[in-house]
Amino acid sequence: MTRFFNESELEQVATAALRAEEVVYNYFKLSSSQWLKNRYDIKTARDLLPHERVEGPFAQVLKYEGRRQDLSLGSSVFSLYHVCIQDPAIISFVAEKPQIGLEPFLLYILVHELVHVVRFARFEHRYENACEAEVTLEEEKKVHGITHDIIAPKTVPGMSQVFEFYAQWY
């Protein structure tokens, strides 16, 4: 049976999401209006559509086209990114690695995924290339490096263990 985050864990997701948004916002020096233009949602597994659930990764970013309901012009189309958190993979991983705390792990994952969103929105990496193996590996290493650079100056209890886990990526 698949287990989703419980209420306490969802509170940790919410806390990590707020902190991730703040540190990514500050790192990229985005104004409030620029940040809102990055249009994204963070969803946990319970709220994911079947095609948004994957085995293996802890999260993924999917791109959709959005359009205001009251506008039908092509020029009103915008990119909408879904950060799809894979609860079962995270719950299983944290259970197997008790030295890694859920909240710092979630913070790392969410910062990582929001860096992808910013890079896609700024055209620093094309979303369409995200499935190409060589580009993905290179981009993943770059994003892990940026994620480390964003979080490392902050005091986050338990983050050193998360950094140890991801050390091969930067």
Beta strands, then each sheet from edge to edge (+ up, - down):
strand 1: 40-43
strand 2: 59-67
strand 3: 77-85
sheet 1: 1+ 3+ 2-
end
